[in-house]
Amino acid sequence: MSTLTFEKWLQQRLNLHGADIAEDGEIGNETTSEIKKFQALKGLKVSGLADSDTIKLLRQSPNGRGRVATRDVPSQDMPPWLKEMDRRMGLHEVRDKTALSGWLKFGKFLGDPSKLPWCGDAVETCIVKTLPDEPVPSNPFFAQNWRAFGMDAGGPLVGAIGVIRWTANSGHVGIVVGYDAAKRRVFLMGGNQQNAVTISSFPASKFIAFRWPKTFPFRRYPALRADSVEPADYAATR
């Protein structure tokens, strides 16, 4: 029996309150639009985010007679943009080029991922799909441009956008999923890591920024467990 995720629970509750969206656990423009409609109807701040006030009212019966008998709200184990990247784990730029390209085209699209560095393209897709009101760099494909994204996260928080500088003209960007303080290695989930969406570890000294979306409140999330995490360097992100 599959575990009900927070994302599917959210879609189920929106449908119970009159929406008609797929309950696939994928948070995109359709789900965000229905959250905004629900918030406007209930007199809440229209943010498109499933905040505590929105969740509280979603738990209530559509007829206003209190909460519908339902299981507890599943926990949010990762922010929505990281969840989106996690859904694409393992996609390879050659083997899965059609599926990967289709996903990357949700936002701006650099081009053939088997020929071009697509780490920034992957991060941009995750942000614009799950946080459509969040400004992204005008050129999201140059990894170092993400150093001005959102606001300072204050360090390698799970969910932060981690920006690496290899040289003046090259870098890498991904989403932080963990940090090894003893080894000073930051674990990133991202695209164009060993030619796929993977989790890899990078030296903390190479990072120039850790950023957090302005439209999403800071939250603490548990680090992701990853089997056989590969240490990565410049060559692994080309």
N, C-alpha and C positions, 0 to 999 in steps of 0.2 A: 504494500500500500504506500503510495507516494505521500510525502509530507506536504501539507499545504503551506506554500510560501506566503510571505507578507504581500507580495505583488499580486498573486492570484486572489488572495483574500480581499485585497483592495478592489480588484475588478469585480469580484462577486458581489461585494456590498454596493458598488456603484450601480451594477445592473439591478440589484434589488430595489434601488431608489430611482429606477427609471431609465438608466442608460442601456445601451445595446452594443456592448463591445466584446471582443474576444477575451476569454478568460485564459490567456496563454502565459501570463506572468511577464510579458514583455511591456515595459513602460515606454510608450512613445507618444506621439502627438495626440492620438485618439484618446488614450487614457488621461493624459494631462488636460485635454480639452474638457472631458467629462468631470474631472475634479474641479476645474474652474467653474463649470456650470453649477455644480452642487454647492460650491462655496458661495457663489452669488445668490443662489436660491435661499440659502440658510443665513445670509447676512454676515458671512465670514470674510476675512481678508482674502481676496482672490489672488492666490499665489501659484496655483497649480501643483502645490506640494502637499503631500499627505501629512500635515502637521497634527499635533495632539488634538486641537479643537475639531479639525475635520474628521479625524478617526472617531472621536467621541460621538459625533452626530451620525456618522456612518453606521455605528453600532446600534443606533436606535431604529425602531420600526418605521417604515415609510408612512404609516398612518398616525404617527405621533404618540403611540401608546406605550412608549418605553422601548427598551432593547429587545430585539428578537433573540430568542434562545440560540446562542451560537458559541462555538469554542472561543477560547481566549485569542486575542489578536496575535498572530505569529510575530516573532521578533524580527526586526530589520537588522540582518547580520552584516550588511554592507550598504553603502550609499548607492543610489540608483545608477549613477554613471559607472561605478565599479561593477555593479550587477550586470550591466549591459556588456561590459568587456568580458566578464566571466562567462556569459552565455556563448561567447565566441571562442573560448579557449580551444586551442588545438588547430584552428583554421590555418592552413599553410598556403603561402603565396603561389605555389605551383600546383600542388595537388588539389587545392580547393579554390583555385583562382576565380572561378565563376561566382561561387557563393560569397567569397571574401569581397570581390569587387562590387557585387550587388549591395552588400552591407555598407561598404565605404561610400557608396554613392548617396547615402541618406543625407549627407551634408555636402560640402565641397568635395571634389574628387580629383586627386592628383593624376591618376592614371594607372597603368598596369602595375600592380604591386610586385610582380616578379621582376620588374626592371627598375622600379623607383623606390626610394626609402619612404615607407608609409606609416611610421610611428605617429607623426603628428596628425595624419589623416584619421587614424584609428581613435586617438583621444578626442579629436573634434567630433567624430561621429557619435561617440558616447555622450558627449556633453550636449550637442544640439538635439539629440534624440530624447534625452531624459530631462534636460533643463532648457527648454526652447527659449526662455527669456534671458538666458545667461549670455552676455557678450563673449565672443571668442576672438582670438587674433585674426586680423584681416588676412594674414598669410599663415594659416595654421600648420602648413607643411614644413616650415623651418622650425625645428624643435626649440631653438633658443627663444623664439618669440613668445613661448608660453611662460617665460619668466615674468611677464607683465599681466598675466591672466588673473582675474579674480582678486584675491587678497592673500596676504602672507599667512601660511598655515603654521608658522612658527617651528617647523621641523617635520620630520618624516611621519606624519600621522597617517594611519590607514585611510585611504581615500584621497589623500592629497595628490595633486599633479606634481610629479617629480621631474625636474628639468636638469639635464646633464650637458655640460660643455666639454667636448673633446678637443676642439680647436676653435679658432675664431669663426670658422665657417662650417663647423659640423657639430652635431649634438644628438641628443636622444631625449624622448619624453615618454612617460608612462604613468601608471597609477600605483601609488605606494600600497603594498599589502603587508609589509612587515619591516622590521629593522633589527639587526643583530648588533647591539651596542658593543659587545666584546670584540667582534671582528670588524666593526664599523662598515657593515655592508647593508645596503638598502635593497629590499626586495620589491621589484616592480612587476606588475602585470601590464603587458603592453604588446603592441604590434611590432613587426619587423625585428623580433628577438629570435635569433636562430631561424629567421625566415617565416615565423609564424606568430600567433598570439600565444604567449607563454608567460611563465613567471621566471625571472632571472634575477640574480643578485649583482649589484654594482657597488664599487667603492664609494663611500659617502663623500670622500674628498672631491669627487668629480661633479657633485651636484651644485648648481648655482641658485636654485630656488625650489621651494615647496609651496604650492599655491592651492587655494581653496575657493570654490565658486562663491561669489557674493550673494547669490540668490538662495543659497542653501545654508542653514545654520550649522555651526560647528557641532560635531558629535563624535564621541569616541566609539570606535568599532573594534572588534577583536581581529587580531592578525590572522591571516589565512594560513592554513597548513598546506604545504606544498611538498610533494614527494620529488626527490632527485632534482632539486633546484640547481641549475647550472650557473656557475660564476660567469659573468659576461664582461666584455670589454668593447672597445671601438669596433673590432672586426665583427662581433656578433650582431651589430646593429646596422650593418651596411646592406 
